[in-house]
Amino acid sequence: MVVVGLVTGCDRSDDLEFDNATSSINDLEKNITMGFNLVFTGEYLFQGPAAQCGDYPPFIRILNVGEGNGTHFGKVISYFDFCVDVTDSSYPNAFEEAYFEDENGDKLYVYVEGFVYPGRLPGMPSFALSYFKDPFVITGGTGRFEGATGSGETNDYNFFDKKDLDIDGDPIVHTQHHWTGTITLKK
């Protein structure tokens, strides 16, 4: 990256604009920290008892896969496999595999935990069934995301479209996500 080459001779951090986010480069460590913004929609592929989650009740496994777009990704696939305690709607309960995969196949691993609440928050659409607004942590990755760190907050909700029905005629529940925060990448 040309910008990194221009500032490697400095012994200080410089601010620059990158993808409309304020970024900084620490020249000694050769890291770049920038804004993280990801919007995606997911679909529940599985909800039910599973050995990795423990006893049912109260634990069920959730598998949610989706697509979206984000800063530093372009088009992205989301993958979330985790356990929920149905007594209090907490997640991930001892098991979670969660990542985003970019168009090149590079994965960014994340950890998120919290609660799903009924209803919706102000600003969410009237068709939102429940919401979850929780902290997340970036725990590493592959390819260009290897060694990545960061954190932020989710702003998510569950919804269904009455036109989108399963084979039994029941509405398919989807998730809408907007994650914001910061990401530090190794350079």
Wavefront OBJ file of the C-alpha trace (Angstrom):
o trace
v 0.000 0.000 0.000
v 1.467 3.363 -1.048
v 0.297 5.190 2.102
v 2.114 2.690 4.341
v 5.291 3.148 2.313
v 5.116 6.926 2.736
v 4.791 6.854 6.517
v 7.089 3.972 7.486
v 9.978 6.370 8.109
v 8.040 8.180 10.860
v 8.131 7.362 14.588
v 4.576 8.507 15.258
v 0.982 7.643 14.401
v -0.598 9.530 11.510
v -4.317 9.973 10.839
v -5.654 9.505 7.322
v -8.959 9.011 5.556
v -9.695 5.458 4.374
v -13.114 4.289 3.178
v -14.660 7.407 4.749
v -13.416 6.304 8.198
v -10.736 7.956 10.313
v -7.780 5.616 10.472
v -4.409 5.578 12.164
v -1.186 3.790 11.377
v 1.232 2.777 14.098
v 4.480 2.641 12.124
v 6.434 0.592 14.644
v 3.884 -2.226 14.730
v 2.688 -1.709 11.142
v -0.978 -1.956 12.119
v -3.826 0.048 10.690
v -6.979 0.771 12.696
v -10.109 1.903 10.908
v -13.876 2.068 11.167
v -15.858 -1.139 10.764
v -19.329 -1.020 9.208
v -21.169 -4.143 8.074
v -24.807 -4.563 6.976
v -26.161 -8.034 6.235
v -29.312 -10.158 6.217
v -29.339 -13.718 7.505
v -31.592 -16.740 7.338
v -32.049 -19.373 10.025
v -31.056 -22.708 8.478
v -31.432 -24.710 11.706
v -33.028 -24.183 15.121
v -33.263 -27.163 17.430
v -31.611 -29.550 19.893
v -27.973 -30.507 19.240
v -25.286 -32.401 21.162
v -22.778 -29.500 21.182
v -25.301 -27.318 23.033
v -26.082 -29.686 25.889
v -29.428 -30.672 27.300
v -32.680 -29.711 25.626
v -34.381 -27.979 27.159
v -33.073 -25.397 27.780
v -30.408 -25.259 25.035
v -30.957 -25.187 21.273
v -28.544 -24.791 18.395
v -28.942 -21.923 15.935
v -27.376 -21.852 12.467
v -27.746 -18.556 10.618
v -26.112 -17.793 7.250
v -26.461 -14.567 5.307
v -25.112 -12.028 2.861
v -24.368 -8.345 2.920
v -21.818 -5.609 2.313
v -19.287 -3.898 4.481
v -16.316 -1.633 4.770
v -13.128 -3.648 4.063
v -15.170 -6.530 2.643
v -17.258 -5.558 -0.332
v -19.753 -8.405 -0.593
v -19.670 -10.676 2.464
v -21.114 -13.996 3.651
v -22.009 -14.274 7.337
v -21.915 -17.547 9.274
v -23.169 -17.975 12.849
v -23.465 -21.336 14.606
v -24.189 -21.053 18.338
v -26.357 -22.153 21.260
v -29.261 -20.299 22.875
v -30.721 -20.849 26.328
v -34.478 -20.712 25.658
v -35.244 -19.825 29.298
v -33.624 -16.372 29.036
v -32.741 -16.048 25.301
v -29.025 -15.708 26.078
v -26.356 -16.720 23.608
v -23.825 -18.280 22.757
v -23.717 -20.557 25.863
v -20.387 -22.402 25.551
v -20.431 -22.950 21.769
v -20.039 -20.441 18.967
v -18.508 -20.419 15.507
v -18.943 -17.019 13.909
v -17.233 -15.374 10.965
v -17.579 -13.185 7.899
v -16.099 -14.323 4.584
v -15.178 -11.835 1.876
v -15.220 -12.318 -1.899
v -11.642 -13.669 -1.815
v -12.461 -16.357 0.764
v -10.679 -14.522 3.600
v -12.474 -14.988 6.939
v -12.836 -12.587 9.859
v -13.659 -14.390 13.119
v -15.867 -12.712 15.710
v -17.249 -13.460 19.148
v -20.583 -11.991 20.210
v -22.737 -12.689 23.242
v -25.894 -11.245 24.701
v -29.657 -11.612 24.768
v -32.525 -11.567 22.286
v -35.404 -9.337 23.446
v -39.013 -9.361 22.228
v -40.314 -6.313 20.370
v -38.254 -3.597 18.726
v -36.296 -0.470 19.528
v -37.164 3.015 18.242
v -36.014 3.316 14.637
v -36.526 -0.376 13.868
v -39.243 -1.237 11.341
v -42.721 -2.229 12.494
v -42.206 -5.786 11.203
v -39.273 -6.445 13.600
v -40.218 -9.342 15.898
v -37.302 -9.223 18.351
v -33.917 -7.545 18.623
v -30.397 -8.010 19.928
v -27.972 -5.146 20.457
v -24.770 -6.560 21.910
v -20.985 -6.056 21.958
v -18.762 -8.067 19.612
v -15.016 -8.755 19.506
v -12.896 -9.507 16.442
v -10.727 -12.514 17.308
v -8.573 -12.977 14.194
v -8.956 -14.298 10.711
v -7.399 -15.798 7.608
v -5.727 -14.167 4.611
v -5.798 -10.400 4.865
v -7.651 -10.672 8.195
v -4.958 -12.810 9.860
v -4.115 -11.271 13.240
v -7.060 -8.833 13.066
v -8.470 -7.406 16.295
v -11.239 -4.982 17.095
v -14.644 -4.565 18.657
v -17.980 -2.851 18.303
v -21.704 -3.228 18.756
v -24.453 -5.049 16.920
v -27.808 -3.515 16.055
v -29.893 -6.475 14.882
v -33.452 -7.728 14.672
v -35.482 -10.766 13.599
v -38.264 -10.344 11.031
v -40.348 -12.243 8.520
v -41.886 -11.394 5.183
v -45.382 -12.830 4.759
v -44.514 -13.565 1.116
v -41.514 -15.735 2.093
v -42.992 -19.058 3.262
v -41.525 -22.482 4.001
v -42.942 -25.724 2.573
v -45.544 -25.834 5.379
v -46.760 -22.324 4.556
v -45.169 -20.732 7.649
v -43.233 -17.447 7.348
v -39.439 -17.831 7.269
v -37.748 -15.748 9.960
v -34.728 -13.711 8.839
v -32.259 -11.480 10.628
v -31.206 -7.948 9.735
v -27.812 -6.808 11.060
v -25.838 -3.575 11.279
v -22.476 -3.925 13.014
v -20.255 -0.915 13.706
v -16.943 -0.530 15.502
v -13.226 -0.572 14.761
v -10.889 -3.119 13.226
v -7.089 -3.268 13.456
v -5.357 -5.082 10.611
v -1.729 -6.210 10.458
v 0.206 -4.688 7.571
l 1 2 3 4 5 6 7 8 9 10 11 12 13 14 15 16 17 18 19 20 21 22 23 24 25 26 27 28 29 30 31 32 33 34 35 36 37 38 39 40 41 42 43 44 45 46 47 48 49 50 51 52 53 54 55 56 57 58 59 60 61 62 63 64 65 66 67 68 69 70 71 72 73 74 75 76 77 78 79 80 81 82 83 84 85 86 87 88 89 90 91 92 93 94 95 96 97 98 99 100 101 102 103 104 105 106 107 108 109 110 111 112 113 114 115 116 117 118 119 120 121 122 123 124 125 126 127 128 129 130 131 132 133 134 135 136 137 138 139 140 141 142 143 144 145 146 147 148 149 150 151 152 153 154 155 156 157 158 159 160 161 162 163 164 165 166 167 168 169 170 171 172 173 174 175 176 177 178 179 180 181 182 183 184 185 186 187
